[in-house]
Amino acid sequence: MLAACAVVTAGLLLFHRAVPNSPGRLASVLEAFLPWLGVVILALFGLALLRRSALAAAALVLPVAAWASLFGGLLLPGERGGARELLVVQHNVSDENPDPAGTARALAAAAPDLIALQEVVDPAREVYARTLAADYPHHTVRGTVGLWSKHPLTGVRALDIKPRSITEGWNRGLRAVVATPHGEVAAYVAHLPSIRLGAGGLASARRDESAGLLGEALAAEEVERVILLGDLNGTAEDRGLAPLTSRLEVAERGFALSFPATFPVVRIDQVMARSAAVARVRTLPATGSDHLPVAAKVVLR
C-alpha cells in the first residue's frame, strides 16, 4: 500500500497536467498545492521506516525524484547579482489595511526599483502616494492598481482585463514603460479576480478569462523586455495561468509563499518576466495586509 501511494504521488507530480479539470476544476486545486505533496512524501517515508518496508522505501525514490525535478531548484542559492539587475516588490496591500503609511515605509525599506500595489483604494491612495513620494517620484494608479518607480514612466495606460460577467466599474490592470538605466522595460501590474473553493469545486472562470485577456495584451507588447507584477490569484503551476506562464518566465529560486499572511501556504503574488530572468523571489515581513509582500531580483537580458 505504501509503495502504491508513492507511485501515485510521483504520478501526480509528473503528470498533473493530464489530470482532468472537471468536475469542479479539481486539477487546478491540485496544481495550486502541488509543492505540498512533499509533505505527503515525508509522511510516507516515516511510515516506511515504521513498517521497515524496503519496497516502500525503494518506491519513494520516484516521488522524491519527481518533486526535486519540479521544485528542487527553488531551494538552491541564487546567483550573484549582475549590472543589469532590478529589484522589484509586489504587494496586495488589502483594501482594509489599517496602516497604509507603515506598509509603504516597510516596502520602501527594501529599496526596490519598482513597487507594484493592488487594492489601492481611497483614502489610502493618497497615503501611499505621499509616503512613497520622496524615494519614488514617478508613479501611476489606474483603478485599484498602482506602480511606483525610481525611474521615469511613459506610455501609461489602463489594461482591459475585466471579465464579461462583471458589469460594474472594475479596473485592475495597468501598463507603463519604465526608463531604467539598462533600457526600457514594459511593466504590467494586474490583480486577477479571486477564486473560491466551495461545494461545487473551484470557481475560477473569471480569473481564467482575465488571465487570457492579460496574456493577449502581453503577446501584443512591442517592448521586448516585460515584467509582470501582480496578485494573480493562482500559483505558477495552475493551468489557469497558462496564458501567462506560456509567455513569461517564472521565478528560478525561492518559494516565497505569500498567502494568507498569518500562515502562508501558496504564492499567488507573482513576478514574471520576458527577456529577463526572475532570479530569486522572497517574502518581506508582514504588513497590515492579508498578503505578504514579495520581492524579486530581475536580471535583464
Residue frames relative to the residue before (quaternion, step in Angstrom):
aa qw qx qy qz dx dy dz
M 1.0000 0.0000 0.0000 0.0000 0.00 0.00 0.00
L 0.6627 0.4952 -0.3093 0.4690 3.59 0.93 -0.88
A 0.6420 0.5189 -0.3202 0.4648 3.57 0.97 -0.83
A 0.6466 0.5161 -0.3173 0.4635 3.59 0.99 -0.82
C 0.6413 0.5160 -0.3188 0.4700 3.60 1.00 -0.83
A 0.6297 0.5330 -0.3313 0.4579 3.57 1.06 -0.75
V 0.6599 0.5009 -0.3035 0.4707 3.58 0.95 -0.87
V 0.6448 0.5142 -0.3201 0.4662 3.61 0.97 -0.84
T 0.6408 0.5246 -0.3204 0.4599 3.59 0.97 -0.86
A 0.6447 0.5084 -0.3140 0.4767 3.58 0.97 -0.84
G 0.6489 0.5273 -0.3138 0.4500 3.56 1.01 -0.83
L 0.6492 0.5126 -0.3165 0.4643 3.57 0.98 -0.83
L 0.6555 0.5089 -0.3139 0.4613 3.58 1.02 -0.77
L 0.7518 0.4223 -0.2245 0.4540 3.56 0.79 -1.01
F 0.8104 0.2437 -0.0903 0.5251 3.57 1.01 -0.82
H 0.1994 0.8152 -0.5236 0.1467 3.58 1.07 0.67
R 0.6025 0.5668 -0.3614 0.4302 3.61 1.13 -0.54
A 0.6603 0.5116 -0.3029 0.4587 3.57 1.20 -0.48
V 0.5222 0.6286 -0.4230 0.3914 3.60 1.24 -0.20
P 0.4599 -0.6877 0.4763 0.2977 3.65 -0.73 0.95
N 0.3678 -0.7561 0.5059 0.1927 3.54 -1.04 0.81
S 0.6944 0.3619 -0.2898 0.5503 3.56 1.22 0.33
P 0.5464 -0.1711 -0.8175 -0.0619 1.44 -2.14 1.26
G 0.8262 0.3397 -0.1974 0.4038 3.52 -1.34 0.30
R 0.4322 -0.7205 0.4481 0.3053 3.60 1.27 0.28
L 0.1559 0.8349 -0.5095 0.1384 3.54 1.04 0.88
A 0.5877 0.5714 -0.3804 0.4284 3.60 1.12 -0.52
S 0.6247 0.5229 -0.3413 0.4689 3.59 1.06 -0.66
V 0.6057 0.5305 -0.3513 0.4778 3.58 1.10 -0.66
L 0.6344 0.5254 -0.3216 0.4669 3.58 0.96 -0.88
E 0.6999 0.4789 -0.2804 0.4496 3.57 0.83 -0.98
A 0.6046 0.5626 -0.3598 0.4341 3.59 1.08 -0.62
F 0.7876 0.2804 -0.1348 0.5318 3.56 1.02 -0.80
L 0.2338 0.8321 -0.4807 0.1481 3.58 1.24 0.37
P 0.6541 0.5131 -0.3520 0.4301 3.67 0.83 -0.76
W 0.6278 0.5663 -0.3368 0.4145 3.59 1.13 -0.60
L 0.4673 0.6365 -0.4680 0.3969 3.59 1.23 0.04
G 0.4985 0.6353 -0.4203 0.4139 3.57 1.28 -0.19
V 0.6167 0.5300 -0.3362 0.4752 3.57 1.13 -0.66
V 0.6161 0.5345 -0.3327 0.4734 3.58 1.07 -0.76
I 0.6417 0.5232 -0.3208 0.4600 3.57 0.99 -0.85
L 0.6508 0.5070 -0.3178 0.4674 3.60 0.95 -0.83
A 0.6457 0.5124 -0.3246 0.4638 3.59 0.99 -0.82
L 0.6545 0.5022 -0.3148 0.4694 3.59 0.96 -0.82
F 0.6262 0.5328 -0.3370 0.4586 3.58 1.05 -0.74
G 0.6498 0.5165 -0.3137 0.4611 3.57 0.98 -0.84
L 0.6631 0.4938 -0.3013 0.4750 3.55 0.99 -0.83
A 0.6253 0.5362 -0.3391 0.4544 3.58 1.07 -0.73
L 0.6364 0.5139 -0.3257 0.4741 3.57 1.07 -0.73
L 0.6537 0.5118 -0.3165 0.4589 3.57 0.95 -0.87
R 0.7213 0.4210 -0.2383 0.4956 3.58 0.98 -0.83
R 0.2816 -0.7751 0.5050 0.2549 3.57 1.29 -0.33
S 0.3122 0.7732 -0.4786 0.2750 3.50 1.02 0.94
A 0.3082 -0.7620 0.5451 0.1651 3.56 -0.46 1.19
L 0.6212 0.5492 -0.3420 0.4421 3.59 1.05 -0.75
A 0.6719 0.4884 -0.2992 0.4696 3.58 0.90 -0.93
A 0.6434 0.5237 -0.3235 0.4551 3.57 0.97 -0.85
A 0.6583 0.4993 -0.3095 0.4707 3.57 0.98 -0.81
A 0.6546 0.5205 -0.3115 0.4511 3.59 0.98 -0.85
L 0.6182 0.5750 -0.3426 0.4121 3.60 1.11 -0.65
V 0.4808 0.6476 -0.4477 0.3861 3.59 1.22 -0.21
L 0.6291 0.5696 -0.3325 0.4114 3.59 1.03 -0.78
P 0.7332 0.3923 -0.2768 0.4815 3.66 0.64 -0.94
V 0.5948 0.5549 -0.3754 0.4443 3.61 1.07 -0.62
A 0.6715 0.4838 -0.2955 0.4772 3.58 0.91 -0.89
A 0.6465 0.5196 -0.3211 0.4571 3.60 1.00 -0.80
W 0.6650 0.4924 -0.3088 0.4690 3.59 0.90 -0.91
A 0.6561 0.5208 -0.3133 0.4474 3.58 0.93 -0.87
S 0.6541 0.5173 -0.3219 0.4484 3.59 0.99 -0.79
L 0.7059 0.4551 -0.2605 0.4761 3.59 1.07 -0.73
F 0.8524 0.1735 -0.0175 0.4930 3.55 0.80 -1.05
G 0.4646 0.7110 -0.4402 0.2913 3.58 1.20 -0.22
G 0.6313 0.5605 -0.3324 0.4206 3.57 1.03 -0.75
L 0.6010 0.5785 -0.3601 0.4177 3.58 1.14 -0.58
L 0.6652 0.5165 -0.2961 0.4507 3.58 1.20 -0.50
L 0.5599 0.6255 -0.3870 0.3814 3.59 1.22 -0.35
P 0.5696 -0.5828 0.4352 0.3827 3.60 -1.14 0.49
G 0.5220 -0.6577 0.4492 0.3054 3.53 -1.07 0.71
E 0.5729 -0.5807 0.4498 0.3636 3.52 -1.26 0.41
R 0.5979 -0.5541 0.4328 0.3848 3.54 -1.25 0.43
G 0.5467 -0.6441 0.4324 0.3151 3.51 -1.07 0.79
G 0.2710 -0.7555 0.5760 0.1551 3.52 -1.21 0.56
A 0.7175 -0.4465 0.3146 0.4322 3.53 -1.31 -0.05
R 0.7341 0.3904 -0.2215 0.5096 3.58 1.07 -0.73
E 0.3709 0.7461 -0.4471 0.3254 3.52 0.70 1.14
L 0.1029 -0.7626 0.6358 0.0602 3.53 -1.13 0.78
L 0.2299 -0.7215 0.6307 0.1698 3.54 -1.16 0.64
V 0.0334 -0.8085 0.5870 -0.0260 3.57 -0.74 1.06
V 0.1863 -0.7619 0.6115 0.1044 3.55 -1.21 0.58
Q 0.1259 -0.7672 0.6281 0.0331 3.53 -1.01 0.98
H 0.1542 0.8045 -0.5593 0.1273 3.60 -0.81 0.97
N 0.2472 -0.6825 0.6688 0.1606 3.52 -1.05 0.93
V 0.2473 -0.8375 0.4735 0.1155 3.56 -0.21 1.29
S 0.4192 -0.7129 0.4413 0.3484 3.61 1.34 -0.27
D 0.4192 -0.7171 0.5061 0.2322 3.54 -0.92 0.97
E 0.6901 0.4178 -0.2819 0.5193 3.60 1.30 -0.03
N 0.2814 0.7877 -0.5022 0.2193 3.58 1.23 0.41
P 0.3197 -0.7875 0.4934 0.1850 3.62 -0.60 1.08
D 0.7852 0.2395 -0.1194 0.5585 3.60 1.23 -0.33
P 0.0619 -0.8363 0.5441 0.0289 3.61 0.41 1.15
A 0.6261 0.5357 -0.3518 0.4442 3.61 1.00 -0.69
G 0.6638 0.4940 -0.3009 0.4742 3.57 0.95 -0.85
T 0.6216 0.5326 -0.3333 0.4678 3.56 1.08 -0.75
A 0.6595 0.5082 -0.3096 0.4593 3.59 0.89 -0.90
R 0.6599 0.5000 -0.3159 0.4634 3.59 0.92 -0.84
A 0.6444 0.5277 -0.3257 0.4475 3.58 0.98 -0.80
L 0.6653 0.4896 -0.3051 0.4738 3.59 0.98 -0.78
A 0.6620 0.5047 -0.3069 0.4613 3.58 0.96 -0.84
A 0.5832 0.6037 -0.3698 0.3983 3.59 1.14 -0.60
A 0.6236 0.5315 -0.3398 0.4617 3.60 1.18 -0.45
A 0.3145 -0.7996 0.4539 0.2359 3.59 1.36 -0.18
P 0.2130 0.7899 -0.5516 0.1628 3.63 0.78 0.89
D 0.5468 -0.5779 0.4829 0.3659 3.54 -1.32 0.22
L 0.7965 0.1243 -0.0366 0.5907 3.56 1.05 -0.83
I 0.0916 -0.7541 0.6475 0.0616 3.54 -1.17 0.71
A 0.0907 -0.7899 0.6062 0.0197 3.58 -0.70 1.12
L 0.0729 -0.8152 0.5746 -0.0089 3.56 -0.81 1.05
Q 0.1357 -0.7464 0.6436 0.1009 3.52 -1.26 0.62
E 0.7859 0.2657 -0.2684 0.4896 3.54 -1.35 0.53
V 0.2748 0.7313 -0.5531 0.2894 3.54 0.94 1.02
V 0.0767 0.8197 -0.5538 0.1250 3.56 -0.26 1.28
D 0.5715 -0.5603 0.4655 0.3778 3.55 -1.30 0.34
P 0.6208 -0.1960 -0.7575 -0.0493 1.62 -2.05 1.46
A 0.4186 0.7322 -0.4595 0.2783 3.61 1.24 0.03
R 0.5105 0.6676 -0.4169 0.3463 3.60 1.16 -0.56
E 0.7006 0.4607 -0.2712 0.4725 3.58 0.86 -0.97
V 0.6055 0.5556 -0.3555 0.4453 3.59 1.11 -0.62
Y 0.6491 0.4991 -0.3179 0.4779 3.58 0.94 -0.85
A 0.6610 0.5150 -0.3093 0.4497 3.59 0.88 -0.93
R 0.6917 0.4807 -0.2853 0.4572 3.57 0.87 -0.93
T 0.6932 0.4944 -0.2833 0.4413 3.57 0.89 -0.94
L 0.7430 0.4081 -0.2196 0.4830 3.59 1.01 -0.78
A 0.4438 0.7542 -0.4254 0.2309 3.59 1.23 -0.34
A 0.6619 0.5404 -0.3305 0.4007 3.61 0.85 -0.89
D 0.7770 0.3394 -0.1742 0.5008 3.59 0.86 -0.95
Y 0.7722 0.2464 -0.1227 0.5726 3.58 1.21 -0.52
P 0.0801 -0.8617 0.5004 0.0269 3.57 0.38 1.25
H 0.7086 0.3985 -0.2489 0.5264 3.60 1.22 -0.34
H 0.2371 0.7783 -0.5549 0.1735 3.56 -0.61 1.06
T 0.0698 -0.7710 0.6315 0.0443 3.50 -1.32 0.44
V 0.1020 -0.7629 0.6356 0.0597 3.54 -1.19 0.67
R 0.0195 -0.7633 0.6457 -0.0064 3.53 -0.98 0.94
G 0.8118 -0.0094 -0.0370 0.5826 3.55 -0.50 1.17
T 0.7676 -0.3241 0.2602 0.4879 3.58 -0.66 -1.10
V 0.6384 0.4753 -0.3555 0.4901 3.61 1.20 0.38
G 0.0513 -0.8197 0.5704 -0.0110 3.54 -1.05 0.76
L 0.1821 -0.7593 0.6167 0.1000 3.52 -1.30 0.47
W 0.1007 -0.7693 0.6303 0.0263 3.55 -0.90 1.05
S 0.0314 -0.8340 0.5480 -0.0564 3.57 -0.79 1.03
K 0.4410 -0.6526 0.5493 0.2789 3.53 -1.23 0.61
H 0.7281 0.3976 -0.1994 0.5216 3.56 1.24 -0.48
P 0.6407 -0.5614 0.3544 0.3856 3.61 -1.09 0.60
L 0.2499 -0.7559 0.5926 0.1222 3.52 -1.21 0.72
T 0.0134 0.7672 -0.6412 0.0054 3.56 -1.08 0.77
G 0.7948 0.3447 -0.2144 0.4511 3.54 -1.32 0.08
V 0.2702 0.7898 -0.5115 0.2039 3.58 1.08 0.67
R 0.1865 0.7703 -0.5990 0.1146 3.56 -0.95 0.87
A 0.5210 -0.6044 0.4978 0.3398 3.52 -1.27 0.43
L 0.3200 -0.7234 0.5800 0.1949 3.55 -1.24 0.56
D 0.3163 -0.7349 0.5676 0.1941 3.56 -0.92 0.89
I 0.1890 0.7760 -0.5766 0.1724 3.57 -0.09 1.30
K 0.3600 0.7537 -0.4761 0.2750 3.58 1.21 0.50
P 0.4386 -0.6833 0.5151 0.2747 3.61 -0.84 0.94
R 0.6037 -0.6083 0.3839 0.3437 3.56 -1.08 0.72
S 0.6591 0.5329 -0.3184 0.4245 3.59 1.08 -0.62
I 0.6145 0.5022 -0.3576 0.4923 3.60 1.25 -0.14
T 0.1532 -0.8338 0.5285 0.0448 3.56 -0.49 1.20
E 0.6307 0.5361 -0.3471 0.4409 3.59 1.14 -0.49
G 0.6989 -0.4371 0.3465 0.4477 3.58 -1.31 0.13
W 0.1323 0.7875 -0.5755 0.1763 3.55 -0.74 1.07
N 0.1662 0.7735 -0.5945 0.1439 3.58 -0.55 1.16
R 0.1130 0.8259 -0.5355 0.1350 3.54 -0.30 1.26
G 0.7113 0.4079 -0.2820 0.4981 3.57 1.04 0.60
L 0.0510 0.7832 -0.6195 0.0150 3.55 -1.12 0.66
R 0.1794 -0.7461 0.6329 0.1033 3.49 -1.36 0.44
A 0.0752 0.7741 -0.6254 0.0627 3.55 -1.06 0.83
V 0.3472 -0.7010 0.5779 0.2326 3.56 -1.22 0.51
V 0.2140 -0.7840 0.5768 0.0823 3.55 -0.74 1.15
A 0.2746 -0.7540 0.5765 0.1539 3.58 -0.80 1.04
T 0.0520 -0.8279 0.5583 -0.0113 3.57 0.24 1.29
P 0.6395 -0.5155 0.3845 0.4212 3.64 -1.21 0.22
H 0.7112 0.4367 -0.2427 0.4946 3.57 1.27 -0.36
G 0.7270 -0.3803 0.2353 0.5211 3.57 1.24 0.27
E 0.6806 -0.5081 0.3503 0.3948 3.55 -1.31 0.17
V 0.0448 -0.7576 0.6511 0.0109 3.51 -1.17 0.80
A 0.3040 -0.7246 0.5863 0.1967 3.58 -0.90 0.91
A 0.1297 -0.7987 0.5861 0.0415 3.56 -0.62 1.16
Y 0.1178 -0.7728 0.6228 0.0336 3.55 -0.87 1.06
V 0.0808 -0.7662 0.6366 0.0344 3.56 -0.99 0.92
A 0.0649 0.8226 -0.5559 0.1005 3.58 -0.71 1.05
H 0.1041 -0.7381 0.6623 0.0756 3.49 -1.30 0.56
L 0.1955 -0.8104 0.5445 0.0932 3.56 -0.19 1.28
P 0.6487 -0.5382 0.3594 0.4004 3.61 -1.15 0.54
S 0.5525 -0.6169 0.4574 0.3239 3.51 -1.19 0.68
I 0.2745 -0.7181 0.6097 0.1930 3.51 -1.30 0.42
R 0.1909 -0.7826 0.5855 0.0913 3.54 -1.16 0.57
L 0.2423 -0.7499 0.6010 0.1335 3.53 -1.06 0.81
G 0.0953 0.8098 -0.5682 0.1111 3.54 -0.54 1.18
A 0.7879 -0.3151 0.2297 0.4766 3.54 -1.32 -0.29
G 0.7108 0.4490 -0.2578 0.4762 3.58 1.11 -0.65
G 0.6647 -0.4776 0.3045 0.4872 3.56 1.28 0.07
L 0.7316 -0.4010 0.3216 0.4479 3.55 -1.23 -0.56
A 0.2002 -0.7646 0.6035 0.1052 3.56 -0.80 1.05
S 0.1766 0.8227 -0.5110 0.1757 3.56 -0.05 1.30
A 0.3285 0.7866 -0.4843 0.1969 3.60 1.23 0.15
R 0.6647 0.4954 -0.3133 0.4633 3.60 0.92 -0.85
R 0.6401 0.5231 -0.3254 0.4591 3.58 0.95 -0.87
D 0.6750 0.5033 -0.2924 0.4535 3.57 0.90 -0.95
E 0.6455 0.5100 -0.3249 0.4666 3.59 0.99 -0.81
S 0.6582 0.5065 -0.3046 0.4664 3.57 0.95 -0.88
A 0.6241 0.5299 -0.3326 0.4681 3.59 1.04 -0.77
G 0.6353 0.5339 -0.3242 0.4542 3.58 1.04 -0.76
L 0.6593 0.4993 -0.3025 0.4739 3.58 0.98 -0.86
L 0.6466 0.5058 -0.3170 0.4749 3.56 1.02 -0.79
G 0.6270 0.5419 -0.3281 0.4534 3.57 1.02 -0.77
E 0.6403 0.5195 -0.3216 0.4655 3.58 1.02 -0.77
A 0.6417 0.5169 -0.3190 0.4682 3.58 1.02 -0.80
L 0.6532 0.5084 -0.3123 0.4663 3.58 0.98 -0.80
A 0.6401 0.5311 -0.3255 0.4497 3.57 1.00 -0.81
A 0.7119 0.4490 -0.2516 0.4779 3.59 1.09 -0.70
E 0.4742 0.6939 -0.4323 0.3266 3.60 1.26 -0.18
E 0.3188 -0.7866 0.5064 0.1522 3.57 -0.74 1.12
V 0.5886 0.5359 -0.3844 0.4676 3.61 1.14 -0.44
E 0.4885 -0.7139 0.4140 0.2836 3.57 -0.68 1.08
R 0.7569 0.3443 -0.2013 0.5178 3.58 0.82 -0.97
V 0.0099 -0.7992 0.5983 -0.0565 3.54 -0.85 1.05
I 0.0513 -0.7484 0.6589 0.0559 3.54 -1.14 0.73
L 0.1414 -0.7690 0.6201 0.0644 3.56 -0.87 1.01
L 0.0225 -0.7773 0.6282 -0.0255 3.53 -0.85 1.06
G 0.3455 0.7763 -0.4795 0.2191 3.58 -0.73 0.89
D 0.4370 -0.5718 0.6051 0.3406 3.44 -1.45 0.18
L 0.0869 -0.8466 0.5250 -0.0044 3.54 -0.14 1.34
N 0.3415 -0.7735 0.4748 0.2441 3.57 1.30 0.05
G 0.7201 0.3095 -0.2655 0.5614 3.52 0.96 0.96
T 0.4609 -0.6616 0.5141 0.2924 3.54 -1.20 0.51
A 0.6678 -0.5097 0.3560 0.4092 3.56 -1.26 0.31
E 0.6610 0.5100 -0.3053 0.4580 3.60 1.18 -0.51
D 0.5374 0.6464 -0.3989 0.3664 3.60 1.19 -0.46
R 0.4407 -0.7256 0.4655 0.2504 3.58 -0.66 1.12
G 0.5510 0.6165 -0.3965 0.3987 3.58 1.19 -0.34
L 0.6946 0.4322 -0.2679 0.5088 3.59 1.22 -0.41
A 0.3033 0.7902 -0.4859 0.2180 3.60 1.23 0.26
P 0.6085 0.5457 -0.3850 0.4286 3.68 0.98 -0.57
L 0.6929 0.4335 -0.2629 0.5127 3.59 1.24 -0.43
T 0.7207 0.4543 -0.2627 0.4529 3.57 0.76 -1.03
S 0.6110 0.5366 -0.3626 0.4553 3.60 1.18 -0.35
R 0.7315 0.4062 -0.2226 0.5003 3.59 1.22 -0.40
L 0.7809 0.2939 -0.1281 0.5361 3.57 1.16 -0.60
E 0.4587 -0.6503 0.5273 0.2978 3.54 -1.24 0.47
V 0.2970 -0.7442 0.5751 0.1651 3.54 -1.11 0.77
A 0.7446 -0.4237 0.2722 0.4382 3.56 -1.32 0.14
E 0.3568 -0.7422 0.5352 0.1880 3.55 -1.01 0.91
R 0.7947 0.1423 -0.0519 0.5878 3.59 1.13 -0.64
G 0.7668 0.3816 -0.2801 0.4336 3.56 -1.14 0.69
F 0.3513 -0.7251 0.5559 0.2043 3.55 -1.08 0.79
A 0.0053 -0.8580 0.5130 0.0235 3.60 0.96 -0.89
L 0.0527 0.8053 -0.5835 0.0904 3.58 0.71 1.06
S 0.1329 -0.8684 0.4778 0.0020 3.57 -0.55 1.17
F 0.8054 0.2175 -0.1048 0.5413 3.62 1.14 -0.31
P 0.5651 -0.2843 -0.7725 0.0557 1.49 -1.82 1.77
A 0.6628 -0.5589 0.3226 0.3800 3.56 -1.11 0.65
T 0.6504 0.5404 -0.3278 0.4214 3.59 1.03 -0.72
F 0.7772 -0.0535 0.0384 0.6258 3.59 1.14 -0.63
P 0.1234 -0.8567 0.4955 0.0732 3.59 0.38 1.21
V 0.0816 -0.8134 0.5760 0.0040 3.56 -0.87 1.02
V 0.7830 0.1712 -0.1115 0.5875 3.61 1.22 -0.33
R 0.2958 -0.6976 0.6047 0.2454 3.55 -1.28 0.34
I 0.0001 -0.7945 0.6061 -0.0393 3.53 -0.42 1.26
D 0.5845 0.5043 -0.3663 0.5195 3.56 1.36 0.01
Q 0.0519 -0.8657 0.4944 -0.0587 3.53 -0.31 1.31
V 0.1089 -0.7121 0.6846 0.1117 3.48 -1.39 0.48
M 0.0400 0.7850 -0.6136 0.0758 3.58 -0.70 1.13
A 0.1190 -0.8233 0.5546 0.0227 3.57 -1.14 0.51
R 0.1984 -0.7265 0.6411 0.1477 3.50 -1.40 0.38
S 0.8117 0.0844 -0.1392 0.5610 3.56 -0.93 0.97
A 0.6865 0.3233 -0.2744 0.5906 3.52 1.10 0.82
A 0.3232 -0.7343 0.5650 0.1927 3.55 -1.22 0.52
V 0.2989 -0.6988 0.6174 0.2030 3.55 -0.98 0.88
A 0.2169 -0.8591 0.4499 0.1117 3.52 0.26 1.35
R 0.8028 -0.1096 0.0960 0.5782 3.59 0.98 -0.75
V 0.1292 -0.7632 0.6268 0.0893 3.57 -1.13 0.71
R 0.0235 0.7755 -0.6304 0.0249 3.54 -1.18 0.63
T 0.4404 -0.6675 0.5211 0.2983 3.55 -1.21 0.42
L 0.3376 -0.6929 0.6010 0.2117 3.51 -1.31 0.53
P 0.6844 -0.4807 0.3280 0.4392 3.62 -1.19 0.29
A 0.6347 -0.5665 0.3843 0.3586 3.54 -1.20 0.66
T 0.2178 -0.7355 0.6288 0.1273 3.54 -1.22 0.68
G 0.7198 -0.4052 0.3078 0.4722 3.58 -1.12 -0.58
S 0.5399 0.6295 -0.3816 0.4082 3.58 1.30 0.27
D 0.5020 -0.6175 0.5049 0.3343 3.54 -1.33 0.21
H 0.6380 0.4223 -0.3307 0.5524 3.58 1.33 0.22
L 0.3823 -0.6577 0.5828 0.2858 3.55 -1.27 0.38
P 0.4801 -0.6336 0.5006 0.3428 3.61 -1.07 0.58
V 0.2128 -0.7571 0.6057 0.1210 3.54 -1.19 0.67
A 0.1456 -0.7710 0.6165 0.0656 3.57 -0.87 1.01
A 0.0543 -0.8069 0.5882 -0.0039 3.57 -1.00 0.82
K 0.3023 -0.7028 0.6156 0.1889 3.51 -1.17 0.77
V 0.0820 -0.8020 0.5916 -0.0021 3.57 -0.62 1.16
V 0.1654 -0.7861 0.5929 0.0558 3.55 -0.71 1.14
L 0.3055 -0.7802 0.5250 0.1497 3.56 -0.54 1.23
R 0.2955 -0.7508 0.5663 0.1682 3.55 -1.14 0.69
